[in-house]
Amino acid sequence: MDALFQKEFDDPEDLMLGILQQMLSTYQAPLDWLSDKIDEYEKEIFVNRHGKISVQALYFQKSKARISKKNTSAHAKRTESNPGK
């Protein structure tokens, strides 16, 4: 976020694009974490097969992934429908 304060923008559109880029970048770490957790569960289920997996843990991971997907999809739709805003 500090980069936004240090950069000079030619017009308001460039500023808005910079803000949107910073906002979208905040989704990356949680999405990477969720992807890693899903990979762990899939490995446990399909490769190891001897471990016990909590159905509740799987449900919560799926819920987190669904919420993240909804948030990123909704944000993408808003930016597509208002490209100059």
Buried (B, 14 or more C-beta within 10 A) or exposed (E): EEEEEEEEEEEEEEBBBBEBEEEEEEEEEBEEEBEEBBEEBEEBEEEEEEEEEEEEEBEEBEEBBEEBEEEBEEBEEEBEEEEEE
